[in-house]
Amino acid sequence: MKHKLLWVLLFITSATFNTTLAGTQLEPLPQQAKAALLSAEIMSRYHYKRVPLDDSSSAVIFDNYLKALDSEKLFFIQTDIAQFDYARTRLDDAIRNEDLSIPFAIFNLYQQRIAERFAYARSLLAKGFDFQENEDYQYTRRHAAWPGTADEMNDLWRRRVKNDWLRLKLAGKNDKDIADTLAKRYDNSLSSLSKVKSDDVFQSFMNAYAMAIDPHTNYFGARASEDFEVSMRLSIVGIGAVLQEKDEYTTIRELVAGGPAAVSGKLKVGDRIVGVAQGESGTIAEVLGQRIDDTVALIRGAENSVVVLDILPAEAGPDGKHKLISLIRKKISLDKQAARKTIIEVKEGSSTRHIGVITLPGFYLDFVGRQKGDKNFKSASRDVSLLLSELKKDRVDSVLIDLRNNGGGSLEEAIELTGLFIDKGPVVQQRDSKGHVTVASDTHAGLAWRGPLGVLINRGSASASEIFAAAIQDYGRGIVIGETSFGKGTVQSIVDLDQLVKNENPKLGELKMTIAQFFRVNGSTTQLHGVTPDISLPTLTDEDEFGESSYDNALPWTQIKAADYTRAGDLTGVLPMLISQHKVRVGHDKDFQYLREDIEEFNALRKKNMITLNETERRKEREKQEARIKSREKDKGESAEALNSSFQDDGLQSNERNLEADLAIEKFRKNAKDLLLVEAAHILSDEVGLLKNHTRLTASSSPKSH
């Protein structure tokens, strides 16, 4: 969530760079200045944390903008920053006066510096490197100072390119292949820069402003708004294909089952889309080398309309024979992002218990579909309710709601989901900017699931996930397992700027603005502190780098009066026994021992933040890693070769790998044992056993109707 600006500036695969960036200066558009001023007026008046747009906030916007452009301090040097220091207190005036020339001037210099850095990187490839020298490379520079001089920057990039080369060399590439791979990588990075649009620059600047107020206020351009809506309604109108940029082509990575592309039988993974036409008689628009989001915009369209694709088959060379394929666009349900169920069998002695797992990636809700009366509108709580009915028929012993990496979504859905497990009552409290507190409650009688319940969270569980987990914990309704959640205790609302000024065609974008803070029913907030699990599992997360506490301007933790609620159960009697059984089990589990070893090593490397560029030392490190993987081969039940190919560094970026090999690695990792999920299921199985053998515990932990 901290890195939510989806930049297209760097490391995006595209056409080989064959043009010069000289003279390509981006300029603000008139509607952008209007959108900035309108956004400022709205945020100054209606934001939960009202921050005046003045010289002080201008300085924060300035720093945020530089961080958004060059977070790793790889392009600007100190003299560049000094050159624009006059703007530090003038960005507020730029917004008020509808003159965005300053942020665009900063970006244009940034663009120039990128071209210079990658040109320099490319020039190093012909010289080669001495890998017997003892020097290091600092791979994370977020907290470093800006390089002082051009020579200092060049040395930084020399080490960076040397590390890129060494990674490929250690993976078995010869010098010619390495030089070719890196030349193509740097050229592609330059090419991606040539595709940056004024809208991209404006969105980054506006987010620098919005996030200067609080971390979860954002500006969405028209296309970003559409993507946000897709994530909430979990459907698009298109052909049902997952696309990726690979070299200069838009390549089919996956076909969605039941979608027009899959049903046609005419397309396959690896096929390349080089042109798109609207309708059978439409003119083919070439998309070779085009940004993938532009290509996607051409492929999407009205339901039941025709789109024609100019396809270069996967097996064909660049000069191979093309084929034209006509498809009728249909509504595609994004099922991979919807709630889904699995059942984990846990064997305890002679008995086997079944734990039903519901994985919920987000709290989605198709607002428009519901308003239109669509009986099948997508809703997280409705989907979970159906899955619970199925799990009842499967006669599971307990249910685990997996909310790991669920960043939230609809507050309404969090309330509805909680209502599936409690019988009426308050779920969350909200306090607005004027200090007024309201209580949002589940008003539906009855429970969709009365049995034992667990909630699995991690640092990526935020917002609506935290509301649900906190309510389940406060009601004593279930056991929260995992790691402390993100700590986002604020509520956002979408403001359509075009709607405000009655524009018929969208051009001003939207604001996602913080309007309230939410509180648990016990009166405390999840803000900053998150939800603390009842039973903790190991974590790789660095809380200083990820989570609400990593933001400088996060709202503080606070507390209000508790809501009037009655606990549904009491797990205090069973928790100590569950924790004890958990500790004994993982203490004898080799997988958990390996996990702790990996976490310890990862934390040591993260703290060191430096890697040697000496080939002999790096080979020793790699051989040590390979030996460790091989030693785990028997316990993991996988071949050392498979483990190595999936987890050993191959020096490549994802879009540089052979598509078939990349998909194979993705499949291997997807099917790998989910150690934390399995342990959470064991904990719930332990609970079932304890409740079965202790009637007193059963009575205190069972949900009560009221």
Buried (B, 14 or more C-beta within 10 A) or exposed (E): BEEEBEBBBBBBBBBEBEEEBEEBEBEBBEBBBBBBBBBBBBBBEBBBBEBEBEEEBBBBBBBBBBBBBBBBBBBBBBEBBEBBEEBBBBBBBBBEEBBBEBBBBBBBBBBBBBBBBBBBBBEBBEEEBEBEEEEBBBBEBEEEEBBEEEEEBBEBBBBBBBBBBBBBBBBEBEEEEBBEBBBBBBBBBBBBBBBBBBBBBBBBBBBBBBBBBBBBBBBBBBBBBBBBBBBBBBBBBBBBBBBBBBBBBBBBBBBBEEBBBBBBEBBBBBBBBBBBBBEEEEEBBEBBBBBBBBBBEBBBBEEEBBBBBBBBBBEBEEEEEBBEBBBEBBEBBBBEBBBBBBBBEBEEEEEEBBBBBBBBBBBBBBBEBBEEEEEEBBBBBBBBBEBBEEBBEEEBBBBBBBBBBBBBBBBBBBBBBBBBBBBBBBBBBBBBBEEEBEBBBBEEEEBBBBBBBBBBBBBBBBBBBBBBBBBBBBBBBBBBBBBBBBBBBBBBEBBBBBEEEEBEEBBBBBBBBBBBBBBBBBBBBBBBBBBBBBBBBBBEBBBEBBBBBBBEEBBEBBEBEBBEBEBBBBBEEBBEBBBEBBEEBBEEBEBBEBBEEEBEEEEEEEEEBEBBBBBEBBBEEBEEBBEBBBEBBEEBEBEBEBBBBBEBEBBBBEBBBEBEEBBBBBEBEEEBEBBBBBBBBBBBBBBBBBBEEBEEBBEBBBBEEE
